[in-house]
Every structure is written in C-alpha cells, then in structure tokens.
Amino acid sequence: MSILLDGLHLLFAWQNLVIILVGLILGIIVGAIPGLTSDLGIILCIPLTYGMEPVMAILMLLAIYCGGTYGGSITAILINTPGTSANAATLFDGYPMTQKGEAYKALSMALYASTIGGLISALVLLFAAPQIAKVTLLFGPAEYLALSIFGLSVIAGVSNKSIFKGLIGASIGIFVSTIGMDNISGTPRFTFDNINLLRGVDLIIALIGLFAISEILMKSQYNPKTDHKTVSAKSVTKCKITKEEYRRCRKPISIGSLIGVIIGATPGTGGGLAAFIAYNQVKQSSKHPETFGTGEIEGVAVSESANNGACGATMIPMLTLGVPGDGATAILMGAFMVHGMIPGPRLFRDQGDILYAIMLGLIVVNIFMYIAGNVFIKFYAHITRIPYEVLACIVLTFCLAGSYSTNNSIYDMYIIIIFGIISYFLRRMDFQLVPILLGIVLGPLAEANFRRALILSDGSLMIFITRPISLAFLLIAAASIIVFGIKSRKNRIAASD
C-alpha cells in the first residue's frame, strides 16, 4: 500500500498534469493526420524527454500513444480515412453516420467508448498485470496462427452479400503482405528486382491508398453546383447521443474493452486486430446485425472501446516480461531504458514507486482525454461543413505528406496512388476493402507462425490441434463462420419472402 501512495505522490505534481495535456493534444493531432501514427509521434517526441524526470517523460509519451489511438477515429468518421491502423474498424459505421448527418454523435460515442476502454485497460494494468502476463507466456507459434485464423474469420462478417468477394479481397491482402524480404529465409519475394519493394508495403501506406485515395476517386463525378449541401453550424452539433443509445452501447463497449485487453496483452497483436474481432463478435450477437455497416452507433462503440482497451494492455507483457505488446510499446520500451528503467520482473521491485506513478498516470491520461475531447469535438464536427472540392484537396495533400513522412520516401507516394487506383476499381465492382486490409494485417502474423510451428513439430500439423489454446481459437473461428452462414441464409430467406 505504501508503494501505491508513493506513486500517487510522484504523479500529482502540477508539471505531470500539464505534460499529460500537452501529450494528449499532440497525440490527437498526430493520430488524426493520415500517415502520422502515434508510433511516429512517440519517436519524434522521445528526444524532448531527455531532460525530464522519468515519470513526466513516460507520461507524456503515454499520452501521445492514447491520444493518437483516439485521434485516428476523427478522420475515420469524418472523411473515411483512419488516422491509424487501429481505427480501421471504425470506418464501418463511423463514416456512414457522417453521411447521415450524425458526425457529432459518432465523434461523441468514439470519445466516450475510447475513454471507457482506456480506463478499463489501465485498471487491468494496475491490478492484474502479473497474472495476465503468465497466461500470455503460454502463447507459441501454434496459438498465434490460430489467433490469426480467428481474426481472418471476421471476413465472413464484413463481406456484406458476397463471401466469395471477401475471400478474394483477403487473398489480395495476403499477397500484398508477402511482398518484400522474407523474414525467415531472407529471400526477396515479388519485388521484381525493385530495391524499393525489399522492405515490403507499409501498413499505414496501404491504409491511405485503400481508403483515402479511393474515396477521393469515388467522388470524381462530384459536382459542386448540384451535390454540395449547405449545413448550418447548429445542425452539426445538435445531433447528440440519446439515453437509449447509451444504454444499447453498454454491452458493445464491455465486449470491446474485454477483447481489447485480452488481445492487447498478447505480444505482437495490437488494437487493430482487437477492434476487428470485437466488432465481429458484437455484430454476430446483435439482434439487428443487418444495421451494422450502415451507420450503427454500436459499431463505433465496440471498435473504439476495443482499440483503446488494448492500449494499457499492450504494456502488460512489456512491463512484466520485457516483451513489447505492439510497435508503440516497443518504442516505449526504448524510452523506459533511456530513463534508466529496464522492463521486466525486477522493475516492480527496484523502481516500484515510479512504475505505479506511471500506471496510475494512465488512468489520469484517459480522464484528461475525455475532457480535452469534449472541448474540441464540436470543432472536429465542423469539418463536414467544408465544401468537398476544398476538403478533397486538403485530404490529398495530407495523405501525400503523411505517406512521405512514414519512411521519408517518394516511392511510398507512388504506392498509395497505385493502391488508390486499384481500390477504386475494386469498389466499383462492389468489393469490400476491409478484407484486403485484414489480409495485409494478419498475413505476416499467420505465415510466420505457421512456418515456425511446423519447424517445431517437424512438419506435423497436429501441433495446431493438440495444443488447447490453439484448438480453442480454431473452434471459435469455425463456430463464428457457421453462425454467420446460418444468419445470412435466414436473412436471404426472409428477404425473398
């Protein structure tokens, strides 16, 4: 108890509270600009923390991490372009809500769900980190492959009317994920002797091309004289969440937060995968699954609670085992070391007061995020009042700048344009882009762990069945696909009647 009180004493210095607010604002801005992820924000701000006390430095970086994860939902909702990969699932219902004139309501729910998910993950980190870390130690290559297959089963739920087109899209995504240097054999694949393709296609580059560029191309026939609709300033913010909608979103937020914590605590996964899995589970358990993807507020709630629920949980394996949960925590792990803290079991014993100040600070970060978000949210919603001919130019400029800044490469700017053109034609043929994104996200995880598992088992596939956790994920994935198939068949019969 005394170590907890020492942590509180270290946390509640006015300098720490100010730096949390500064970090949140920076994180929200970075997260909301396509191409500028929270990972990049943390990297850019690490040098600024060299002269700070450890608690202040880490809290600033954590605020950027949480703020960036939430900030990505702003552009996902308003302009159909996720600021980060963790917000890709928010596109399903966030942008359709904007098209229906409910942008303020979608942004409000994204903030509310992000805060609840973040607070739950922060509390789990504070009270249950060592116990959860012991469970994640049971995960090996077979379990990671099964988890990947479980994630890919989401394709059944996001393919709308054609599961066949969804599978084709996933195959395209998996193919894109194989471009570059093979991490296991070191062999170049599908590079066509182009040195720029050796590093593969960056996920955020694919995101920008798939969603932002293709969306601009889809509206190439936009006519400012006939298609522009004038929206009054009052109407932007008058559409608020009702008590009934808050009540309906309790279950999705709870499921999203729980799945976010579980997936986030598993090293090598992250908020993006958590959001997709949580969205699929809520959609399948809903009494009205047909409304998901058309502007359902529950879809925004579950995806944002899941990706923010993963934020605190990704720190669990990093702090307890010294194994980062995702890219952002790998960077944070370096920041910990810069300030003289070596993540691992001894950190709780040697620098427990500092560590508890940081974990308690994560709760404060999420509370401040809700306060700051409520202050600025009305200004975000006014983006929808900008004439599209102006907004398209602004979005395209940010996309090109963001793609260049990812790797400081002009070649990435060509990649997003190519992806955008291909995605445009796929959308015209009624293909969904999310299965492609899932293939890109989960392809490397599935392939690498499939090969590692076969190496461990001397080529025997039985390793995936004889390990209980692996078998459980495979069975859940199979059940998920079967349930979706039955519901789809019932819906088709009902529609034909």
C-alpha positions, 0 to 999 in steps of 0.5 A: 500500500505504501508503494501505491501512495508513493506513486500517487505522490510522484504523479500529482505534481502540477508539471505531470498534469500539464505534460499529460495535456500537452501529450494528449493534444499532440497525440490527437493531432498526430493520430488524426493526420493520415500517415502520422501514427502515434508510433511516429509521434512517440519517436519524434517526441522521445528526444524532448524527454531527455531532460525530464524526470522519468515519470513526466517523460513516460507520461507524456509519451503515454499520452501521445500513444492514447491520444493518437489511438483516439485521434485516428477515429476523427478522420475515420468518421469524418472523411473515411480515412483512419488516422491509424491502423487501429481505427480501421474498424471504425470506418464501418459505421463511423463514416456512414453516420457522417453521411447521415448527418450524425458526425457529432454523435459518432465523434461523441460515442468514439470519445466516450467508448475510447475513454471507457476502454482506456480506463478499463485497460489501465485498471487491468494494468494496475491490478492484474498485470502479473497474472495476465502476463503468465497466461500470455507466456503460454502463447507459441507459434501454434496459438498465434496462427490460430489467433490469426485464423480467428481474426481472418474469420471476421471476413465472413462478417464484413463481406456484406452479400458476397463471401466469395468477394471477401475471400478474394479481397483477403487473398489480395491482402495476403499477397500484398503482405508477402511482398518484400524480404522474407523474414525467415529465409531472407529471400526477396519475394515479388519485388521484381528486382525493385530495391524499393519493394525489399522492405515490403508495403507499409501498413499505414501506406496501404491504409491511405491508398485503400481508403483515402485515395479511393474515396477521393476517386469515388467522388470524381463525378462530384459536382459542386453546383448540384451535390454540395449541401449547405449545413448550418453550424447548429445542425452539426452539433445538435445531433447528440447521443440519446439515453437509449443509445447509451444504454444499447452501447453498454454491452458493445463497449464491455465486449470491446474493452474485454477483447481489447485487453485480452488481445492487447496483452498478447505480444505482437497483436495490437488494437487493430486486430482487437477492434476487428474481432470485437466488432465481429463478435458484437455484430454476430450477437446483435439482434439487428446485425443487418444495421451494422455497416450502415451507420450503427452507433454500436459499431463505433462503440465496440471498435473504439472501446476495443482499440483503446482497451488494448492500449494499457494492455499492450504494456502488460507483457512489456512491463512484466516480461520485457516483451513489447505488446505492439510497435508503440510499446516497443518504442516505449520500451526504448524510452523506459531504458533511456530513463534508466528503467529496464522492463521486466520482473525486477522493475516492480521491485527496484523502481516500484514507486515510479512504475505505479506513478506511471500506471496510475498516470494512465488512468489520469491520461484517459480522464484528461482525454475525455475532457480535452475531447469534449472541448474540441469535438464540436470543432472536429464536427465542423469539418463536414461543413467544408465544401468537398472540392476544398476538403478533397484537396486538403485530404490529398495533400495530407495523405501525400505528406503523411505517406512521405513522412512514414519512411521519408520516401517518394516511392511510398507516394507512388504506392498509395496512388497505385493502391488508390487506383486499384481500390477504386476499381475494386469498389466499383465492382462492389468489393469490400476493402476491409478484407484486403486490409485484414489480409495485409494485417494478419498475413505476416502474423499467420505465415510466420507462425505457421512456418515456425510451428511446423519447424517445431513439430517437424512438419506435423500439423497436429501441433495446431490441434493438440495444443488447447489454446490453439484448438480453442481459437480454431473452434471459435473461428469455425463456430463464428463462420457457421453462425454467420452462414446460418444468419445470412441464409435466414436473412436471404430467406426472409428477404425473398419472402 
